[in-house]
């Protein structure tokens, strides 16, 4: 006699709604690192976006969590005031798809003529500026500010070089 399963899959805060991946040179000029953006939560609008960078050996170089709404670019909406929840959800998913666009990666990470921003760690900034092969990655943070990170070979970790 067949008995149907009694458990039902529930959508929770840990549910993965969407994942975007990209492989790009970042910490090493010979092997690409894995850039992952994963949207988790019960719904797109109130989910959390986990931004993770893993090197080719699987070590975590950076891990950051931001609200899904940080991926929402108001310019993607025809009329931000009249946008429905569905419009915003689509814009967030589009934001995820373009998060690792090639034009967001820059080399060198810090231009020779750049002056150090006050809110950035001086030692890391100087180290990255001296490395002309360092790759920078630009993205928008939870606060809606542009941020650039790069891999600091001296500290062996991803550091913020501009905000």
Buried (B, 14 or more C-beta within 10 A) or exposed (E): EEEEEEEEEEEEEEBEBBEBEBEBBBBBEEEBBBBBBBBBBBEBBEBBBBBBBBBEEEEEBBEBEBBBBBBBEEEBBEEEEEBEEEBBBBBBBBBBEEBBEEEBBBEBBBEEEEEBEEEBBEEBBEBBBEBEEBBBBBBBBBEEEEBBBBBBBEEEBBBBBBB
